[in-house]
Amino acid sequence: MLFQYISTQMSITIMQLGNHGVLEQHGFARNRLWSVDESPPLPDTTSDCHIDLILKQSEEDMKTWPHSYELRLQVALSPRGDLILTSRIKNKNADGKPFQFTFAYHTYFSVSDISEVRVEGLDTLDYHDNLQSKIRCTEQGDAVVFESEVDRIYLSAPPKIVTIDHEKKRTFVLRKKELPDVVVWNPWDRKAKAMPDFGAEEYKCMLCVGAARIEKPITLRPGEEWQGRQEISPVPSSYSSGLLDPEMIQQMQRI
Ligand SMILES: O=P(O)(O)OC[C@H]1O[C@@H](O)[C@H](O)[C@@H](O)[C@@H]1O
């Protein structure tokens, strides 16, 4: 992975998040070989470097999801270290058929100690709890904190969500466009031990927070294109008794 603050997992889950549909877990996009576009369009953000990756349907995938599409992921890095992920999907069906899909970035942040981390911006929102058969609940706390397994999809979240790492005095500011929902996931000890690609202790220093569009799927007619963006900015933060240092809040608002 590109950055020390994002661990080795950064999935693009498209067509379906988790086991909410008929496809494989999180859909197929993250498990396919993408190709690099050698002459990509210029990014519409200020970036030092960028790469465009492209995924098209394979004959094999047509059997389970019979649609023609192009999925383009642009990964860009700004001069101050922001990671900008822009995904575009276009319906290229020649038979006039629309298609429908859901989408999620599944970014894993590297944190010092999960017990000391807070996610702010999700208070009072409804969420689907994957640990309780996806029932709809309402967030009661002023921040999401972690004391056991969490596996939720927050609905209609604001465009900015912050993940505050108290111990490292670092905040990840996540900004999103066209992606109303937010996935928050940490497997905790029991599930971590049961996962073949996850170290038994790794849950202590990771947190998955990702922008998504799950509750209201996207429908595209032939020729139409959808675009969803997630930007992650790591900023220094100070934190005391549940309140952010006002100077740091101002600094974050300027980003
Ligand atoms: O191990 P995976 O397939 O990347 O998924 C990680 C987790 O992703 C979450 O979004 C799912 O809700 C969890 O159920 C799942 O365990």
Ligand as a Chemical Component Dictionary entry (heavy atoms), coordinates in Angstrom:
data_LIG
# 
_chem_comp.id                   LIG 
_chem_comp.type                 NON-POLYMER 
_chem_comp.pdbx_formal_charge   0 
_chem_comp.three_letter_code    LIG 
# 
loop_
_chem_comp_atom.comp_id 
_chem_comp_atom.atom_id 
_chem_comp_atom.alt_atom_id 
_chem_comp_atom.type_symbol 
_chem_comp_atom.charge 
_chem_comp_atom.model_Cartn_x 
_chem_comp_atom.model_Cartn_y 
_chem_comp_atom.model_Cartn_z 
_chem_comp_atom.pdbx_ordinal 
LIG O1 O1 O 0 -12.554 -10.023 5.253 1  
LIG P1 P1 P 0 -13.333 -9.205  4.260 2  
LIG O2 O2 O 0 -14.056 -10.060 3.261 3  
LIG O3 O3 O 0 -12.478 -8.155  3.646 4  
LIG O4 O4 O 0 -14.468 -8.469  5.047 5  
LIG C1 C1 C 0 -14.174 -7.784  6.199 6  
LIG C2 C2 C 0 -15.477 -7.351  6.869 7  
LIG O5 O5 O 0 -16.034 -6.310  6.118 8  
LIG C3 C3 C 0 -17.203 -5.730  6.695 9  
LIG O6 O6 O 0 -17.648 -4.661  5.914 10 
LIG C4 C4 C 0 -18.239 -6.791  6.762 11 
LIG O7 O7 O 0 -19.451 -6.250  7.242 12 
LIG C5 C5 C 0 -17.726 -7.905  7.658 13 
LIG O8 O8 O 0 -18.718 -8.877  7.838 14 
LIG C6 C6 C 0 -16.467 -8.478  7.076 15 
LIG O9 O9 O 0 -15.932 -9.444  7.956 16 
# 
loop_
_chem_comp_bond.comp_id 
_chem_comp_bond.atom_id_1 
_chem_comp_bond.atom_id_2 
_chem_comp_bond.value_order 
_chem_comp_bond.pdbx_ordinal 
LIG O1 P1 DOUB 1  
LIG P1 O2 SING 2  
LIG P1 O3 SING 3  
LIG P1 O4 SING 4  
LIG O4 C1 SING 5  
LIG C1 C2 SING 6  
LIG C2 O5 SING 7  
LIG C2 C6 SING 8  
LIG O5 C3 SING 9  
LIG C3 O6 SING 10 
LIG C3 C4 SING 11 
LIG C4 O7 SING 12 
LIG C4 C5 SING 13 
LIG C5 O8 SING 14 
LIG C5 C6 SING 15 
LIG C6 O9 SING 16 
# 
